[in-house]
Amino acid sequence: MSSQSEPCAVLTAAGSGSRLGCECPKALVELSGRPLVWWAARGLRAGGVGSIVVTAPASSIEEFRRALADIDDLGVVAGSDHSRQESVALGLAALGERNAAAIVLVHDAARPLTPSQVTARVIDAVRGGAGAVIPVLPVTDTLKTVGPSGAVTGTPRRSNTVAVQTPQGFRWELLMRAHEAGASLGAKEATSATDDAGLVEAIGAAVQTVAGDERSLKVTRPLDLALAQLLAAEEMSASSASARSRGEGSDRLRAP
């Protein structure tokens, strides 16, 4: 069980691998011999997170437990078939039974290579007094809003727009209140919140931003996976070189 000062996290991993051309759950697709979900959990732990609950497809619970067996203080529960929002709510319920943390993070296994520094920045901002914190990057593309017919209806200023990443961090009571208020929206993917900060915004609470990182890419399509494979291989190589320089003689990247 995590101490009250140590943040906890929900790690969502219930998505399918269909867009990657994989029959297995997306979070079990491997990077350098380890599944996406392992990399994501390892990154959370390195960033200062204690207890972690992973929401996985109900049919794959045991596979996830085996894949994550070397990361302690981690539980796996069934996620929702309906929406990410419902999966997070199920993860929060499971976390509430296993720890008394005042700060909770919500992260996606689809962002396996999020640097630990991003997680630490989010945690520090919540500890510093923010109720909700999200990591963001500047938008480099021109964005358009479109109507039902496909006609352009507007062009938002890039200076007022950011791309949002995870992990997102919250005061526990604020996130629980936001999920309770928006629970009816989570029954359908079309009406559910696409991120937890959106639920917090909906109840009128402020959301603060911190710097994200380009390495925190979301693995959705084959090109994303190919880039993640390259980045993971670089990280494995750097870790092995560091271990050899310390005389550890290990060529295996270990969970913190």
Summary of the structure (lengths in Angstrom):
residues: 256
radius of gyration: 18.2
end to end distance: 16.6
largest distance: 63.1
contacts: 860
relative contact order: 0.17
helix: 40%
strand: 20%
